[in-house]
């Protein structure tokens, strides 16, 4: 914890203003032409020179004599002796601060201008403007990242990789150069490639986005050809990361995904629901390698060096070397770069015997990063990292001391520190979170306080596991088990915190939200200054908390008592839950996102799924399968893809086999009873000789028409779950006979490809449309809404009303909307 001794403030704070000026300069100038940046640099240099030299050329002003009053008091000339002049220029300290600010502005502006000139000129930039097709040799500068867009008929995994073009072939020319590019590619061949690997690729160049200090974006066609393997350093780092992943395979899925993320920032196997819970609980920072990890590694190196009797400079060098090695393994992300530079500055200070100051180290780090990596100025991750560190350095010591003064005597100081550190960090990052997402994480401080004790053992044991695994996997798996227990505690805390009412408080986003937050902070400060208003404010806050935790579930219970079926709001997709009594339910489709469907099932208290129905293998219906399977027992899966084999259907079958879930196809007329619901299959017919699946007009229409269609009956009403059947399959159902129902799950999210006679035959009183807000497909179609209106059917939509529950009302059925859309974004098809 940083010391606030007055003697150190002069060392720390003069660096803050230049660092902030450098950050602001880079933020404004990144993305602008090089001449603009150089013009700013020139103006800053001239202003700095003027501020430094002007006092030397000032005119000598006449002296202002000192006069004495009756009591001997000095009058306006009292700061100057007789004959002294009052300088019109600022004091020397302010001049130096101004020169520092202007100097850092000039340096960063010059650097940004050079970056802009290098990436905005040359062969790559020219070819990108022409959208030229090229063959290039590229050296990877980071791990390729797989970005999944959920939804749609087929998987949409895209590989994103940073690289440096060193050879380019276009239009009969071979050009050697060095230019940073961003590659967008597809295919499994990219997975496992390490930084420093040299590949040959072919694709089309396109201009980079404004504000991106890259020469171009390369849209890669086909797989890469590896020309040269990784460097020895990256090969060792890759073995270490892979060893940790292999050793963690003995842990449960959620733990095996979080441990590598916690130790080395490897999020490749993170459970989406765990990630969501961590973010909602204010624990998302644990998956980004930062100063905590480097402090542990550097501290361990210091302890070992001290144990062998090494002198102070050698100890500092050992800590620095350990931190650099760890940064290579963890990859140089913005938070790692910031923490590494801060740690190296601290190591230099330790080695030279000078007192360290955290604020000075942080300011110097920001200044250096703005000089050499100005694109970080617009990185929210970097802003969060710097803000959290600044909060810990500036606010935490004061809060710790004030809290310790109010605790009972003899209370250890670490108790106050354990509360002050997460509170200060959360307070500092809240403005950034408001700018990013328009929310305030209410439970972040208690969640960090409770989960904090498990972070250090999980990190230490995980890092030891990573070092041991390349030599002995068996030994590493023994070491990783207690690390799994610590990680399991973090997951449990995050899950429980995220489930609390108002765990995340919605707030106005952007600059208006930031202004409102500042006003609220001022109001809270004024209220807490005096003891009387402080007690009133605390009492009101306690009352609001109790109301949120206790009264909200009572006033607006979810699910409604006696619910029969719920259409979950999973964005642009389908996920329906049919109650089978107690904690059992039949799940029909899983939506596009495992996080959203798992959250819906958790809210409904579903822990056992005797039957899972996957109507057809489009990702907006099966992409969230892992969310259904998460910590739930599934009895069997009724699938529709056996009628229309597809690659996605094959992957789905493989996953079901892996989980040892029986896969069924059944003929029409098959029925089951689960609790209050009787379920009957109406289509399709898998028997030999049955009518073929109608093709339809669109590319995915045949698969849609092969959807499993279910008829549900309860004692007070009925429903039809129609998957994504389109016009042709609806006509086929009509020919076989479809009974009227009370509730219809509208086919294909309300698509316009429907048969009006189908709706007329069903004549539903209520129509449920599961659809994503502002989707790209125009769902639901206006003509579908008009047809339902003409039948006097009341339309309910998940994009506007959130989860939709079908309940018993008197001697019939009713639909109860939750009123809170769970998903605020489009999720594909």
Buried (B, 14 or more C-beta within 10 A) or exposed (E): EBBBEEEBBEBBBBBBBBBBBBBBBBBBBBBBEBEBBBBBBEBBBEBBBEBBEEEEEEEEEEBBEBEEEEEEEEEEBEEBEEEEEEEEEEEEEEBBBBBBBBBBBBBBBBBBBBBBBBBBEBBBBBBBEEEBBBBBBBBBBBBBEBEEBBBBBBBBBBBBBBBBBBBBBBEEEEBEEEBBBBBBBBEEBBEEBBBBBBBBBBBBBBBBEEEBBBBBBBBBEEBBEEEEEBBEBBBBBBBBBBBBBBBBEBBBBBBBBBBBBBBBBBBEBBBBBBBBBBBBBBBBBBBBBBBBBBBBBBEBBBEBBBEEEBEBBBBBBBBBEBBBBBBBBBBBBBBBBBBBBBBBBBBBBBBEEEEBBBBBBBBBBBBBBBBEBBBBBBBEBBBBBBBBBBBBBBBBBEBBBEBBEEEEEEEEEEBBBBBBBBBBBBBBBBBBBBBBBBBBBBBBBBBBBBBBEBBEBBBBBBBBBBBBBBEEBEBBBEBBBEBBBBBBBBBBBBBBBBBBEBBBEEBBBEEEBBEEBEEEEEEEEEBEEEEEEEEEBEEEEEEEEEBBEEEEEEEEEBBBEEBBBBBBBBBBBBBBBBBBEEBBBBBBBBBBBBBBBBBBBBBBEBBEBBBBBBBBBBBBBBBBBBBBBBEBEBEBBBBBBBBBEBEBBEBBBEBBEEEEBEBBBBEBEEEBEBBBBBBBBBBBBBEEEEEEBBEBEEEBBBBBBBBBBBBBBBEBBBBBBBBBBBBBBBBBBBEEEBEEBBBBBBBBBBBBBBBBEBBEBBEBBBBBBBBBBEBEBEBBBEEBBEBBEEBEBEBBBBBBBBBBBBBBBEEEBBBBBBEEBBBEEBBBB
